[in-house]
Amino acid sequence: MKNLSLTVLLLAPLAAAAHAGHGAFTADHIGHYLTSPVHALPLGLLVALLAAVAIGYFRQRARARRLQLQAAKAEE
């Protein structure tokens, strides 16, 4: 977890880098963030990372619950 925190801190300045041009949308329009590769790629990676963490968390909880139920049945 410490390595992940360090990696995020080291990569944070890259997300703050300015870039030229804003295409069809102004800089404060949501379309700019969804259509510009400079923004869409990190956003997509963030969504994928959050989904992977959530899936892992819920799988772990389900496995722990199954083991708990198996232990309860074994005690009967």
C-alpha positions as CSV (number, residue, x, y, z in Angstrom):
1,M,0.0,0.0,0.0
2,K,2.9,2.3,0.7
3,N,4.3,1.7,-2.8
4,L,0.9,2.6,-4.3
5,S,0.7,5.8,-2.3
6,L,4.2,6.7,-3.4
7,T,3.5,6.0,-7.0
8,V,0.3,8.1,-7.0
9,L,2.2,11.0,-5.4
10,L,5.0,10.7,-8.0
11,L,2.6,10.6,-10.9
12,A,0.2,13.4,-9.7
13,P,2.2,16.2,-11.3
14,L,1.7,14.5,-14.7
15,A,-2.1,14.9,-14.3
16,A,-1.7,18.6,-13.6
17,A,0.2,19.3,-16.8
18,A,-1.4,21.9,-19.1
19,H,-2.0,21.1,-22.8
20,A,-2.7,23.3,-25.8
21,G,-6.1,23.5,-27.4
22,H,-9.5,22.4,-26.2
23,G,-11.2,21.3,-29.4
24,A,-15.0,21.7,-29.6
25,F,-15.5,22.1,-25.8
26,T,-14.4,24.7,-23.4
27,A,-12.0,23.7,-20.6
28,D,-14.7,23.6,-18.0
29,H,-17.1,21.5,-20.0
30,I,-17.5,17.8,-19.1
31,G,-17.2,16.9,-22.8
32,H,-13.7,18.1,-22.8
33,Y,-12.7,15.6,-20.1
34,L,-14.6,12.7,-21.8
35,T,-13.3,13.3,-25.4
36,S,-9.8,14.5,-24.9
37,P,-7.3,11.6,-24.8
38,V,-5.2,13.6,-22.3
39,H,-8.1,13.4,-19.8
40,A,-10.1,10.4,-21.0
41,L,-7.2,7.9,-20.7
42,P,-6.3,8.6,-17.1
43,L,-10.1,8.8,-16.3
44,G,-10.6,5.4,-17.9
45,L,-7.6,3.9,-16.0
46,L,-9.0,5.3,-12.7
47,V,-12.4,3.8,-13.4
48,A,-10.8,0.4,-14.3
49,L,-8.6,0.5,-11.1
50,L,-11.6,1.4,-8.9
51,A,-13.6,-1.4,-10.5
52,A,-10.8,-3.9,-10.0
53,V,-10.5,-2.9,-6.3
54,A,-14.2,-3.1,-5.8
55,I,-14.5,-6.6,-7.5
56,G,-11.6,-7.9,-5.4
57,Y,-13.1,-6.5,-2.2
58,F,-16.5,-8.0,-2.8
59,R,-15.0,-11.4,-3.9
60,Q,-13.0,-11.4,-0.7
61,R,-16.1,-10.6,1.4
62,A,-18.1,-13.3,-0.4
63,R,-15.3,-15.9,0.2
64,A,-15.0,-15.0,3.9
65,R,-18.8,-15.3,4.2
66,R,-18.8,-18.7,2.5
67,L,-16.0,-19.9,4.9
68,Q,-18.0,-18.6,7.8
69,L,-21.1,-20.4,6.8
70,Q,-19.1,-23.6,6.2
71,A,-17.6,-23.4,9.6
72,A,-21.0,-22.9,11.1
73,K,-22.4,-25.9,9.3
74,A,-19.4,-28.0,10.5
75,E,-20.1,-27.1,14.1
76,E,-23.7,-28.4,13.8
